[in-house]
């Protein structure tokens, strides 16, 4: 699947560029939105993503990064944001109430807060696409509304 390999390379390059960036800038947000975001261009046409544009224009980088996650990956939530030894550690999770040891979170580190958040966003995007690509063909059973049903055949 060439497209998946190309997309993985794009995400790797974007992460490398974010890691090497000395500061947050409009160009970085434009590159992320233009290359890996699928919902925001559609929402921009209807005016629902105007908040992100205003935040980027006013250089509110941290708020813009958080709004980007909220619009583009609504299932992902900020799990942890820690400043330690001169670096920001950002962790995004689809299940923030699960114990950290069991969670499959998207983690990133950078010495600038908004860039750490954007690197975690890129990692979450990578994990979201990987999960969609490796989705099981086995149908998922929904829990019964009235109680537990035993499906074993003991005959």
C-alpha positions as CSV (number, residue, x, y, z in Angstrom):
1,X,0.0,0.0,0.0
2,X,2.1,2.9,-1.4
3,X,-0.2,5.6,0.0
4,X,0.2,4.4,3.6
5,X,3.9,4.3,3.2
6,X,4.0,7.8,1.7
7,X,1.8,9.1,4.5
8,X,4.1,7.6,7.1
9,X,7.1,9.3,5.4
10,X,5.1,12.6,5.4
11,X,4.4,12.2,9.1
12,X,8.0,11.4,9.9
13,X,9.2,14.5,8.0
14,X,6.7,16.7,9.7
15,X,7.7,15.4,13.1
16,X,11.4,15.9,12.3
17,X,10.7,19.5,11.2
18,X,8.7,20.1,14.4
19,X,11.5,18.7,16.5
20,X,14.1,20.9,14.8
21,X,11.9,24.1,14.9
22,X,13.3,26.8,17.1
23,X,9.9,28.4,17.7
24,X,6.2,28.1,16.7
25,X,5.2,30.0,13.6
26,X,2.3,30.4,11.2
27,X,4.1,28.4,8.5
28,X,4.3,25.4,10.8
29,X,0.6,25.4,11.4
30,X,-0.1,26.0,7.7
31,X,2.0,23.0,6.8
32,X,0.3,20.8,9.4
33,X,-3.2,21.8,8.4
34,X,-2.4,21.5,4.7
35,X,-0.7,18.1,4.8
36,X,-2.3,16.0,7.5
37,X,-5.6,17.6,8.5
38,X,-8.7,16.4,6.7
39,X,-11.5,18.0,8.8
40,X,-10.2,21.5,9.2
41,X,-10.2,22.5,5.5
42,X,-13.9,21.4,5.3
43,X,-14.8,23.1,8.5
44,X,-13.0,26.3,7.3
45,X,-15.4,26.5,4.3
46,X,-18.4,26.5,6.6
47,X,-16.7,29.0,9.0
48,X,-16.5,26.6,11.9
49,X,-12.7,26.6,12.0
50,X,-12.4,30.4,12.2
51,X,-11.4,30.1,15.8
52,X,-8.1,28.3,14.8
53,X,-7.4,31.0,12.2
54,X,-7.9,33.8,14.7
55,X,-5.7,32.0,17.3
56,X,-2.9,31.5,14.7
57,X,-3.2,35.1,13.5
58,X,-2.9,36.4,17.1
59,X,0.1,34.1,17.7
60,X,-1.7,32.2,20.5
61,X,0.3,29.1,19.7
62,X,-0.7,26.9,22.6
63,X,-4.4,27.6,22.3
64,X,-4.2,27.1,18.5
65,X,-2.5,23.7,19.0
66,X,-5.1,22.6,21.4
67,X,-7.9,23.9,19.1
68,X,-6.3,22.0,16.3
69,X,-6.5,18.7,18.3
70,X,-10.1,19.5,19.3
71,X,-11.3,20.0,15.7
72,X,-9.2,17.4,13.9
73,X,-9.0,14.6,16.4
74,X,-12.0,15.0,18.7
75,X,-11.6,11.5,20.2
76,X,-8.1,12.4,21.5
77,X,-7.8,14.4,24.8
78,X,-4.9,15.9,26.6
79,X,-3.8,13.4,29.2
80,X,-0.6,14.9,30.6
81,X,1.4,18.1,30.2
82,X,4.6,18.2,32.2
83,X,7.6,20.5,32.2
84,X,10.8,18.8,33.4
85,X,14.5,19.5,32.9
86,X,13.8,22.2,30.3
87,X,11.4,20.2,28.1
88,X,7.7,19.9,27.8
89,X,6.2,16.4,27.8
90,X,2.8,16.1,26.1
91,X,0.6,13.0,26.2
92,X,-2.6,12.7,24.2
93,X,-5.0,9.8,24.8
94,X,-8.2,8.4,23.5
95,X,-9.0,7.0,27.0
96,X,-7.7,9.5,29.5
97,X,-9.4,7.8,32.4
98,X,-7.6,4.5,31.9
99,X,-4.4,3.9,34.0
100,X,-1.4,5.3,32.3
101,X,0.4,1.9,32.2
102,X,-2.5,0.4,30.2
103,X,-3.1,3.4,27.9
104,X,-1.8,3.6,24.3
105,X,-1.1,7.3,24.4
106,X,0.6,9.6,21.8
107,X,3.6,11.1,23.5
108,X,6.0,13.9,22.4
109,X,8.7,16.1,23.9
110,X,10.0,19.5,22.9
111,X,11.5,22.5,24.7
112,X,8.7,24.7,23.4
113,X,5.2,24.0,24.7
114,X,3.1,24.4,21.5
115,X,5.6,22.4,19.5
116,X,5.4,19.5,22.0
117,X,1.6,19.6,21.6
118,X,1.9,19.6,17.8
119,X,4.4,16.7,17.9
120,X,1.9,14.7,20.0
121,X,-0.8,15.7,17.5
122,X,1.3,14.2,14.7
123,X,1.9,11.1,16.7
124,X,-1.9,10.8,17.4
125,X,-2.6,11.3,13.7
126,X,-0.1,8.5,13.0
127,X,-1.8,6.1,15.5
128,X,-5.3,7.0,14.3
129,X,-4.4,6.2,10.7
130,X,-2.6,3.0,11.8
131,X,-5.7,1.9,13.8
132,X,-7.9,2.6,10.8
133,X,-5.6,0.6,8.5
134,X,-5.3,-2.4,10.8
135,X,-9.0,-2.5,11.7
136,X,-10.2,-6.1,12.2
137,X,-12.6,-7.7,9.8
138,X,-14.2,-9.5,12.8
139,X,-17.5,-7.9,13.7
140,X,-17.6,-6.3,17.1
141,X,-20.4,-7.5,19.4
142,X,-22.3,-4.8,21.4
143,X,-23.2,-5.5,25.0
144,X,-26.8,-6.5,25.6
145,X,-28.9,-3.8,27.1
146,X,-30.8,-6.1,29.4
147,X,-28.0,-8.3,30.7
148,X,-25.2,-10.7,29.9
149,X,-25.9,-13.4,27.4
150,X,-24.0,-16.7,27.3
151,X,-23.3,-17.8,23.8
152,X,-21.4,-21.1,24.6
153,X,-22.8,-24.4,23.4
154,X,-22.4,-26.8,26.3
155,X,-24.2,-29.7,24.5
